[in-house]
Structure formats: structure tokens, C-alpha cells
Amino acid sequence: MTETSTSTAGPTVDEPSSALVREWTACALVRAATRFLPVPILDDAVALRATRVAVSRTLRAHGRTYPVSAVEPLWTDRRGGLLRRVTAVPRKVLLFPVRKWTRLAGAVTGVPNDISRVLLVGRATHRRLALGELSSPDHRVLTAESGRVREAFETVVDEMDLHLLRGAVSDALDGVKDLSGAVAEYARERFGPEGTERDADSGSTDTPEPAPVTAGADQVEEVLARPEVVRLLAEFDRRMDSRLGRP
């Protein structure tokens, strides 16, 4: 993606760097690959960590040094935090075969949706940071502010028609050979319990991307540069600004 203005209305913000977009894309592919991980609980843990790392990389790109846990609402979902995840474990194990079958059956639409959501979380975080937000030294303030950003995000995603983005992502990945298996293995190695993603705040890793993952990331980056997708993302920016009280 080129570094130009993200929106024709509201504050002017440069597009995220190509390197940062690639980080989001790798994390987005991992998030989508959790549909194919055959271990209960691990799939959700990997999905959560993938989104967390996408947010962490964005914080570091903007010079923020506080821990990513201070903005937890950005990378968790609206269904609840740690306590709810822990109390849901027995039920999730019991229902795992049914739940996994449902997720696999919905992979045709679910995978591009998973990828799109991580990309949009990264973009929303980038824009807030570029506008000088999420900068308080008080972690309680950061948590509250990031909670408001997440609420706005969920509202905007729910009200927008994102079929164009999801369809473009799906079409782009269709031609990448052996992608799902390669990404699933990459997810286990990099983001699983024995993985090398030792510090989610620094985002350090020594796990190289398999060739299909690199090819998939390249295809998604090309999608994000299409004029019609650029216009859609600008509309997403505008609506986020409006929800958060930006002119």
C-alpha cells in the first residue's frame, strides 16, 4: 500500500507502511488458520495471540512503549475477557467436535471474514495512534479509551457492507497452493504454546514464513491496493472518526 492520505474527509493520516501491513496480513492469515487447528482451546488461544501481535506491532510502529495488555479491548472480542474465556473452557471442550465442524463448514466465508477483521483492527489502531490518541501514561485511561475504540469498531463493522473486501480477499487467496496447511503449521510453531513468539509486546520471532504464507500475504497486499478497496477503507476510517467524535 502506498503512503498517501487514508481519507478524503476528516483528519489527514498517512497510510500504514508496507512493512506494517505485511505484519497485519501474516497475523490475519494465522487468525484464519485457527479454523483448521485440531486441538480444543488452542485454536482460540492462537487466534487471540495473532490479533494481539497485530496490535502490538502497530503500537511499536508508532513508538508506544506501554504493554499491549494496557489496550486489551483492541485485541479481545466483545464477548468478554479472561474470566469469561476461563469459565467457558469445559463447555468448549465438550462441544469442540461440533464447534470445529461448524467452523470448517463456514470456512468459505469465515476465513476471509477472519482476515478482514484483523486487517481492520490493525488499521483502526494505526489511525487512532497516528491522530495522537492512546497516548496516556495511565493504563486505566488507556484501557477505557481502547474500549471505546473497540465499541466503535464493532458498530462500524456491523453497519458496513464489507462483502467487497471479503470477496476480494477470498479471490486473492484461492490461487495460493497449499496455503491452509502451511498457515496452520506456521500458526502452531509461531503462536502456539511451544512457539517462538516469546514476547507478544516486542513481537520478536525467529520463525520464517513458509512460501505459501509469503505468497498469501503478497496477494492480500495487492487486494488492499485496489482502488475500490481503498475507497472502502477510507469510508471505514470516516465512520470510525465519526463514532469517536472526530470531525
Order of alpha helices (4+ residues) and beta strands (2+ residues): alpha-alpha-alpha-alpha-alpha-alpha-alpha-alpha-alpha-alpha-alpha-alpha
